[in-house]
Amino acid sequence: PPTGADLAEHRPGLFGLLLAWGERARFREELATKARDTPHLVGDIGLTMDQVRDELAKPLWRR
């Protein structure tokens, strides 16, 4: 099934924006959980803990 990000590409305007923000929020929540519960696996997804902290600090409107 398409993700919010996929739908946002095809839905201009406010609806697409809200979908993109929701997708980013879910991604960051999952990233925070993974970093907290399995920090030793963060490198397996190609990120450092500094990069994870930077990503989690971003507001919803920033990619």
PDB file of N, CA, C and O in Angstrom:
ATOM      1  N   PRO A   1       0.831  -1.198   0.000  1.00  0.00           N
ATOM      2  CA  PRO A   1       0.000   0.000   0.000  1.00  0.00           C
ATOM      3  C   PRO A   1       0.868   1.252   0.000  1.00  0.00           C
ATOM      4  O   PRO A   1       1.977   1.231   0.533  1.00  0.00           O
ATOM      5  N   PRO A   2       0.391   2.317  -0.577  1.00  0.00           N
ATOM      6  CA  PRO A   2       1.181   3.551  -0.617  1.00  0.00           C
ATOM      7  C   PRO A   2       1.328   4.153   0.768  1.00  0.00           C
ATOM      8  O   PRO A   2       0.435   4.049   1.609  1.00  0.00           O
ATOM      9  N   THR A   3       2.465   4.782   0.986  1.00  0.00           N
ATOM     10  CA  THR A   3       2.705   5.452   2.260  1.00  0.00           C
ATOM     11  C   THR A   3       2.194   6.876   2.170  1.00  0.00           C
ATOM     12  O   THR A   3       1.812   7.338   1.095  1.00  0.00           O
ATOM     13  N   GLY A   4       2.186   7.570   3.294  1.00  0.00           N
ATOM     14  CA  GLY A   4       1.793   8.972   3.309  1.00  0.00           C
ATOM     15  C   GLY A   4       2.664   9.803   2.393  1.00  0.00           C
ATOM     16  O   GLY A   4       2.184  10.719   1.727  1.00  0.00           O
ATOM     17  N   ALA A   5       3.954   9.480   2.360  1.00  0.00           N
ATOM     18  CA  ALA A   5       4.873  10.225   1.499  1.00  0.00           C
ATOM     19  C   ALA A   5       4.518  10.016   0.026  1.00  0.00           C
ATOM     20  O   ALA A   5       4.583  10.955  -0.768  1.00  0.00           O
ATOM     21  N   ASP A   6       4.142   8.777  -0.344  1.00  0.00           N
ATOM     22  CA  ASP A   6       3.742   8.506  -1.724  1.00  0.00           C
ATOM     23  C   ASP A   6       2.493   9.300  -2.082  1.00  0.00           C
ATOM     24  O   ASP A   6       2.414   9.885  -3.162  1.00  0.00           O
ATOM     25  N   LEU A   7       1.526   9.320  -1.185  1.00  0.00           N
ATOM     26  CA  LEU A   7       0.291  10.052  -1.428  1.00  0.00           C
ATOM     27  C   LEU A   7       0.545  11.543  -1.497  1.00  0.00           C
ATOM     28  O   LEU A   7      -0.067  12.242  -2.304  1.00  0.00           O
ATOM     29  N   ALA A   8       1.446  12.038  -0.655  1.00  0.00           N
ATOM     30  CA  ALA A   8       1.723  13.471  -0.607  1.00  0.00           C
ATOM     31  C   ALA A   8       2.287  13.968  -1.936  1.00  0.00           C
ATOM     32  O   ALA A   8       2.034  15.105  -2.333  1.00  0.00           O
ATOM     33  N   GLU A   9       3.045  13.122  -2.620  1.00  0.00           N
ATOM     34  CA  GLU A   9       3.609  13.523  -3.907  1.00  0.00           C
ATOM     35  C   GLU A   9       2.515  13.776  -4.935  1.00  0.00           C
ATOM     36  O   GLU A   9       2.679  14.600  -5.834  1.00  0.00           O
ATOM     37  N   HIS A  10       1.413  13.075  -4.801  1.00  0.00           N
ATOM     38  CA  HIS A  10       0.335  13.173  -5.774  1.00  0.00           C
ATOM     39  C   HIS A  10      -0.818  14.038  -5.273  1.00  0.00           C
ATOM     40  O   HIS A  10      -1.805  14.222  -5.985  1.00  0.00           O
ATOM     41  N   ARG A  11      -0.706  14.560  -4.083  1.00  0.00           N
ATOM     42  CA  ARG A  11      -1.758  15.389  -3.502  1.00  0.00           C
ATOM     43  C   ARG A  11      -1.189  16.754  -3.149  1.00  0.00           C
ATOM     44  O   ARG A  11      -0.658  16.940  -2.054  1.00  0.00           O
ATOM     45  N   PRO A  12      -1.293  17.688  -4.044  1.00  0.00           N
ATOM     46  CA  PRO A  12      -0.755  19.015  -3.732  1.00  0.00           C
ATOM     47  C   PRO A  12      -1.608  19.711  -2.685  1.00  0.00           C
ATOM     48  O   PRO A  12      -2.730  19.303  -2.386  1.00  0.00           O
ATOM     49  N   GLY A  13      -1.052  20.743  -2.155  1.00  0.00           N
ATOM     50  CA  GLY A  13      -1.816  21.568  -1.230  1.00  0.00           C
ATOM     51  C   GLY A  13      -1.739  21.096   0.208  1.00  0.00           C
ATOM     52  O   GLY A  13      -0.838  20.353   0.601  1.00  0.00           O
ATOM     53  N   LEU A  14      -2.701  21.545   0.969  1.00  0.00           N
ATOM     54  CA  LEU A  14      -2.714  21.302   2.402  1.00  0.00           C
ATOM     55  C   LEU A  14      -2.785  19.816   2.740  1.00  0.00           C
ATOM     56  O   LEU A  14      -2.104  19.356   3.657  1.00  0.00           O
ATOM     57  N   PHE A  15      -3.601  19.064   2.010  1.00  0.00           N
ATOM     58  CA  PHE A  15      -3.726  17.637   2.289  1.00  0.00           C
ATOM     59  C   PHE A  15      -2.385  16.925   2.143  1.00  0.00           C
ATOM     60  O   PHE A  15      -2.002  16.132   3.003  1.00  0.00           O
ATOM     61  N   GLY A  16      -1.683  17.205   1.068  1.00  0.00           N
ATOM     62  CA  GLY A  16      -0.371  16.592   0.853  1.00  0.00           C
ATOM     63  C   GLY A  16       0.627  17.006   1.917  1.00  0.00           C
ATOM     64  O   GLY A  16       1.434  16.198   2.377  1.00  0.00           O
ATOM     65  N   LEU A  17       0.566  18.262   2.301  1.00  0.00           N
ATOM     66  CA  LEU A  17       1.458  18.765   3.343  1.00  0.00           C
ATOM     67  C   LEU A  17       1.215  18.041   4.666  1.00  0.00           C
ATOM     68  O   LEU A  17       2.159  17.632   5.342  1.00  0.00           O
ATOM     69  N   LEU A  18      -0.048  17.890   5.024  1.00  0.00           N
ATOM     70  CA  LEU A  18      -0.380  17.194   6.272  1.00  0.00           C
ATOM     71  C   LEU A  18       0.032  15.722   6.225  1.00  0.00           C
ATOM     72  O   LEU A  18       0.496  15.172   7.224  1.00  0.00           O
ATOM     73  N   LEU A  19      -0.137  15.093   5.076  1.00  0.00           N
ATOM     74  CA  LEU A  19       0.309  13.703   4.928  1.00  0.00           C
ATOM     75  C   LEU A  19       1.825  13.592   5.111  1.00  0.00           C
ATOM     76  O   LEU A  19       2.309  12.693   5.798  1.00  0.00           O
ATOM     77  N   ALA A  20       2.558  14.503   4.498  1.00  0.00           N
ATOM     78  CA  ALA A  20       4.019  14.479   4.603  1.00  0.00           C
ATOM     79  C   ALA A  20       4.454  14.685   6.048  1.00  0.00           C
ATOM     80  O   ALA A  20       5.346  13.991   6.536  1.00  0.00           O
ATOM     81  N   TRP A  21       3.833  15.626   6.725  1.00  0.00           N
ATOM     82  CA  TRP A  21       4.182  15.876   8.125  1.00  0.00           C
ATOM     83  C   TRP A  21       3.870  14.664   9.001  1.00  0.00           C
ATOM     84  O   TRP A  21       4.644  14.325   9.896  1.00  0.00           O
ATOM     85  N   GLY A  22       2.743  14.017   8.741  1.00  0.00           N
ATOM     86  CA  GLY A  22       2.390  12.817   9.502  1.00  0.00           C
ATOM     87  C   GLY A  22       3.390  11.697   9.287  1.00  0.00           C
ATOM     88  O   GLY A  22       3.766  10.993  10.224  1.00  0.00           O
ATOM     89  N   GLU A  23       3.815  11.542   8.043  1.00  0.00           N
ATOM     90  CA  GLU A  23       4.807  10.512   7.713  1.00  0.00           C
ATOM     91  C   GLU A  23       6.135  10.803   8.423  1.00  0.00           C
ATOM     92  O   GLU A  23       6.768   9.894   8.961  1.00  0.00           O
ATOM     93  N   ARG A  24       6.546  12.056   8.419  1.00  0.00           N
ATOM     94  CA  ARG A  24       7.789  12.424   9.108  1.00  0.00           C
ATOM     95  C   ARG A  24       7.673  12.178  10.608  1.00  0.00           C
ATOM     96  O   ARG A  24       8.617  11.698  11.236  1.00  0.00           O
ATOM     97  N   ALA A  25       6.527  12.502  11.177  1.00  0.00           N
ATOM     98  CA  ALA A  25       6.329  12.292  12.615  1.00  0.00           C
ATOM     99  C   ALA A  25       6.421  10.807  12.950  1.00  0.00           C
ATOM    100  O   ALA A  25       7.078  10.429  13.921  1.00  0.00           O
ATOM    101  N   ARG A  26       5.770   9.966  12.155  1.00  0.00           N
ATOM    102  CA  ARG A  26       5.826   8.514  12.397  1.00  0.00           C
ATOM    103  C   ARG A  26       7.247   7.983  12.246  1.00  0.00           C
ATOM    104  O   ARG A  26       7.700   7.178  13.060  1.00  0.00           O
ATOM    105  N   PHE A  27       7.956   8.436  11.196  1.00  0.00           N
ATOM    106  CA  PHE A  27       9.339   8.004  10.997  1.00  0.00           C
ATOM    107  C   PHE A  27      10.200   8.376  12.196  1.00  0.00           C
ATOM    108  O   PHE A  27      10.985   7.561  12.680  1.00  0.00           O
ATOM    109  N   ARG A  28      10.054   9.600  12.670  1.00  0.00           N
ATOM    110  CA  ARG A  28      10.875  10.063  13.789  1.00  0.00           C
ATOM    111  C   ARG A  28      10.512   9.359  15.087  1.00  0.00           C
ATOM    112  O   ARG A  28      11.385   9.108  15.918  1.00  0.00           O
ATOM    113  N   GLU A  29       9.237   9.035  15.273  1.00  0.00           N
ATOM    114  CA  GLU A  29       8.849   8.261  16.453  1.00  0.00           C
ATOM    115  C   GLU A  29       9.476   6.864  16.415  1.00  0.00           C
ATOM    116  O   GLU A  29       9.993   6.382  17.422  1.00  0.00           O
ATOM    117  N   GLU A  30       9.424   6.228  15.256  1.00  0.00           N
ATOM    118  CA  GLU A  30      10.034   4.906  15.096  1.00  0.00           C
ATOM    119  C   GLU A  30      11.543   4.973  15.293  1.00  0.00           C
ATOM    120  O   GLU A  30      12.129   4.100  15.934  1.00  0.00           O
ATOM    121  N   LEU A  31      12.166   5.997  14.750  1.00  0.00           N
ATOM    122  CA  LEU A  31      13.608   6.173  14.900  1.00  0.00           C
ATOM    123  C   LEU A  31      13.979   6.366  16.369  1.00  0.00           C
ATOM    124  O   LEU A  31      14.962   5.799  16.845  1.00  0.00           O
ATOM    125  N   ALA A  32      13.199   7.160  17.078  1.00  0.00           N
ATOM    126  CA  ALA A  32      13.456   7.389  18.508  1.00  0.00           C
ATOM    127  C   ALA A  32      13.337   6.088  19.289  1.00  0.00           C
ATOM    128  O   ALA A  32      14.147   5.813  20.174  1.00  0.00           O
ATOM    129  N   THR A  33      12.335   5.297  18.965  1.00  0.00           N
ATOM    130  CA  THR A  33      12.138   4.013  19.653  1.00  0.00           C
ATOM    131  C   THR A  33      13.297   3.072  19.372  1.00  0.00           C
ATOM    132  O   THR A  33      13.817   2.436  20.289  1.00  0.00           O
ATOM    133  N   LYS A  34      13.705   2.979  18.115  1.00  0.00           N
ATOM    134  CA  LYS A  34      14.825   2.104  17.763  1.00  0.00           C
ATOM    135  C   LYS A  34      16.118   2.561  18.434  1.00  0.00           C
ATOM    136  O   LYS A  34      16.886   1.740  18.934  1.00  0.00           O
ATOM    137  N   ALA A  35      16.354   3.860  18.443  1.00  0.00           N
ATOM    138  CA  ALA A  35      17.578   4.384  19.057  1.00  0.00           C
ATOM    139  C   ALA A  35      17.578   4.139  20.567  1.00  0.00           C
ATOM    140  O   ALA A  35      18.625   3.879  21.160  1.00  0.00           O
ATOM    141  N   ARG A  36      16.412   4.223  21.176  1.00  0.00           N
ATOM    142  CA  ARG A  36      16.311   4.002  22.625  1.00  0.00           C
ATOM    143  C   ARG A  36      16.426   2.509  22.976  1.00  0.00           C
ATOM    144  O   ARG A  36      17.155   2.127  23.891  1.00  0.00           O
ATOM    145  N   ASP A  37      15.691   1.679  22.229  1.00  0.00           N
ATOM    146  CA  ASP A  37      15.611   0.258  22.576  1.00  0.00           C
ATOM    147  C   ASP A  37      16.768  -0.581  22.042  1.00  0.00           C
ATOM    148  O   ASP A  37      17.162  -1.566  22.666  1.00  0.00           O
ATOM    149  N   THR A  38      17.308  -0.197  20.898  1.00  0.00           N
ATOM    150  CA  THR A  38      18.388  -0.979  20.280  1.00  0.00           C
ATOM    151  C   THR A  38      19.455  -0.048  19.715  1.00  0.00           C
ATOM    152  O   THR A  38      19.692  -0.047  18.507  1.00  0.00           O
ATOM    153  N   PRO A  39      20.098   0.742  20.566  1.00  0.00           N
ATOM    154  CA  PRO A  39      21.085   1.705  20.056  1.00  0.00           C
ATOM    155  C   PRO A  39      22.244   1.047  19.318  1.00  0.00           C
ATOM    156  O   PRO A  39      22.865   1.674  18.460  1.00  0.00           O
ATOM    157  N   HIS A  40      22.540  -0.198  19.640  1.00  0.00           N
ATOM    158  CA  HIS A  40      23.640  -0.891  18.970  1.00  0.00           C
ATOM    159  C   HIS A  40      23.326  -1.191  17.499  1.00  0.00           C
ATOM    160  O   HIS A  40      24.230  -1.526  16.735  1.00  0.00           O
ATOM    161  N   LEU A  41      22.058  -1.074  17.095  1.00  0.00           N
ATOM    162  CA  LEU A  41      21.676  -1.346  15.711  1.00  0.00           C
ATOM    163  C   LEU A  41      21.553  -0.081  14.862  1.00  0.00           C
ATOM    164  O   LEU A  41      21.297  -0.169  13.661  1.00  0.00           O
ATOM    165  N   VAL A  42      21.729   1.078  15.462  1.00  0.00           N
ATOM    166  CA  VAL A  42      21.597   2.332  14.714  1.00  0.00           C
ATOM    167  C   VAL A  42      22.581   2.374  13.549  1.00  0.00           C
ATOM    168  O   VAL A  42      22.234   2.841  12.464  1.00  0.00           O
ATOM    169  N   GLY A  43      23.774   1.903  13.755  1.00  0.00           N
ATOM    170  CA  GLY A  43      24.768   1.869  12.674  1.00  0.00           C
ATOM    171  C   GLY A  43      24.343   0.989  11.514  1.00  0.00           C
ATOM    172  O   GLY A  43      24.755   1.219  10.377  1.00  0.00           O
ATOM    173  N   ASP A  44      23.519  -0.022  11.788  1.00  0.00           N
ATOM    174  CA  ASP A  44      23.051  -0.916  10.728  1.00  0.00           C
ATOM    175  C   ASP A  44      22.130  -0.211   9.739  1.00  0.00           C
ATOM    176  O   ASP A  44      21.993  -0.654   8.599  1.00  0.00           O
ATOM    177  N   ILE A  45      21.502   0.871  10.159  1.00  0.00           N
ATOM    178  CA  ILE A  45      20.651   1.615   9.229  1.00  0.00           C
ATOM    179  C   ILE A  45      21.394   2.790   8.604  1.00  0.00           C
ATOM    180  O   ILE A  45      20.807   3.625   7.917  1.00  0.00           O
ATOM    181  N   GLY A  46      22.702   2.833   8.860  1.00  0.00           N
ATOM    182  CA  GLY A  46      23.542   3.828   8.207  1.00  0.00           C
ATOM    183  C   GLY A  46      23.581   5.187   8.882  1.00  0.00           C
ATOM    184  O   GLY A  46      23.921   6.184   8.245  1.00  0.00           O
ATOM    185  N   LEU A  47      23.238   5.240  10.158  1.00  0.00           N
ATOM    186  CA  LEU A  47      23.244   6.506  10.885  1.00  0.00           C
ATOM    187  C   LEU A  47      24.130   6.421  12.119  1.00  0.00           C
ATOM    188  O   LEU A  47      24.362   5.344  12.670  1.00  0.00           O
ATOM    189  N   THR A  48      24.611   7.564  12.531  1.00  0.00           N
ATOM    190  CA  THR A  48      25.298   7.658  13.818  1.00  0.00           C
ATOM    191  C   THR A  48      24.278   8.167  14.844  1.00  0.00           C
ATOM    192  O   THR A  48      23.214   8.664  14.474  1.00  0.00           O
ATOM    193  N   MET A  49      24.601   8.042  16.104  1.00  0.00           N
ATOM    194  CA  MET A  49      23.700   8.558  17.133  1.00  0.00           C
ATOM    195  C   MET A  49      23.577  10.076  17.035  1.00  0.00           C
ATOM    196  O   MET A  49      22.523  10.630  17.348  1.00  0.00           O
ATOM    197  N   ASP A  50      24.643  10.755  16.605  1.00  0.00           N
ATOM    198  CA  ASP A  50      24.558  12.208  16.403  1.00  0.00           C
ATOM    199  C   ASP A  50      23.550  12.536  15.301  1.00  0.00           C
ATOM    200  O   ASP A  50      22.771  13.480  15.430  1.00  0.00           O
ATOM    201  N   GLN A  51      23.566  11.761  14.226  1.00  0.00           N
ATOM    202  CA  GLN A  51      22.611  11.979  13.145  1.00  0.00           C
ATOM    203  C   GLN A  51      21.183  11.705  13.615  1.00  0.00           C
ATOM    204  O   GLN A  51      20.252  12.412  13.229  1.00  0.00           O
ATOM    205  N   VAL A  52      21.016  10.687  14.440  1.00  0.00           N
ATOM    206  CA  VAL A  52      19.691  10.376  14.989  1.00  0.00           C
ATOM    207  C   VAL A  52      19.205  11.542  15.844  1.00  0.00           C
ATOM    208  O   VAL A  52      18.058  11.967  15.710  1.00  0.00           O
ATOM    209  N   ARG A  53      20.053  12.058  16.710  1.00  0.00           N
ATOM    210  CA  ARG A  53      19.662  13.194  17.547  1.00  0.00           C
ATOM    211  C   ARG A  53      19.303  14.409  16.697  1.00  0.00           C
ATOM    212  O   ARG A  53      18.336  15.112  16.993  1.00  0.00           O
ATOM    213  N   ASP A  54      20.076  14.657  15.646  1.00  0.00           N
ATOM    214  CA  ASP A  54      19.779  15.777  14.751  1.00  0.00           C
ATOM    215  C   ASP A  54      18.422  15.590  14.068  1.00  0.00           C
ATOM    216  O   ASP A  54      17.634  16.530  13.969  1.00  0.00           O
ATOM    217  N   GLU A  55      18.162  14.385  13.605  1.00  0.00           N
ATOM    218  CA  GLU A  55      16.890  14.097  12.931  1.00  0.00           C
ATOM    219  C   GLU A  55      15.716  14.275  13.893  1.00  0.00           C
ATOM    220  O   GLU A  55      14.687  14.843  13.527  1.00  0.00           O
ATOM    221  N   LEU A  56      15.872  13.795  15.103  1.00  0.00           N
ATOM    222  CA  LEU A  56      14.784  13.882  16.075  1.00  0.00           C
ATOM    223  C   LEU A  56      14.532  15.309  16.541  1.00  0.00           C
ATOM    224  O   LEU A  56      13.436  15.626  17.003  1.00  0.00           O
ATOM    225  N   ALA A  57      15.525  16.159  16.426  1.00  0.00           N
ATOM    226  CA  ALA A  57      15.377  17.554  16.857  1.00  0.00           C
ATOM    227  C   ALA A  57      14.681  18.424  15.810  1.00  0.00           C
ATOM    228  O   ALA A  57      14.283  19.550  16.109  1.00  0.00           O
ATOM    229  N   LYS A  58      14.532  17.917  14.599  1.00  0.00           N
ATOM    230  CA  LYS A  58      13.925  18.714  13.530  1.00  0.00           C
ATOM    231  C   LYS A  58      12.424  18.889  13.762  1.00  0.00           C
ATOM    232  O   LYS A  58      11.762  17.979  14.261  1.00  0.00           O
ATOM    233  N   PRO A  59      11.891  20.055  13.402  1.00  0.00           N
ATOM    234  CA  PRO A  59      10.438  20.241  13.437  1.00  0.00           C
ATOM    235  C   PRO A  59       9.808  19.459  12.265  1.00  0.00           C
ATOM    236  O   PRO A  59      10.500  19.073  11.323  1.00  0.00           O
ATOM    237  N   LEU A  60       8.520  19.241  12.340  1.00  0.00           N
ATOM    238  CA  LEU A  60       7.809  18.452  11.314  1.00  0.00           C
ATOM    239  C   LEU A  60       7.980  18.980   9.897  1.00  0.00           C
ATOM    240  O   LEU A  60       8.009  18.205   8.941  1.00  0.00           O
ATOM    241  N   TRP A  61       8.092  20.275   9.762  1.00  0.00           N
ATOM    242  CA  TRP A  61       8.134  20.853   8.427  1.00  0.00           C
ATOM    243  C   TRP A  61       9.505  20.743   7.775  1.00  0.00           C
ATOM    244  O   TRP A  61       9.655  21.087   6.603  1.00  0.00           O
ATOM    245  N   ARG A  62      10.496  20.275   8.502  1.00  0.00           N
ATOM    246  CA  ARG A  62      11.835  20.094   7.905  1.00  0.00           C
ATOM    247  C   ARG A  62      12.044  18.655   7.505  1.00  0.00           C
ATOM    248  O   ARG A  62      11.698  17.733   8.243  1.00  0.00           O
ATOM    249  N   ARG A  63      12.624  18.465   6.308  1.00  0.00           N
ATOM    250  CA  ARG A  63      12.927  17.097   5.854  1.00  0.00           C
ATOM    251  C   ARG A  63      14.123  16.572   6.576  1.00  0.00           C
ATOM    252  O   ARG A  63      14.540  15.438   6.338  1.00  0.00           O
TER     253      ARG A  63
END
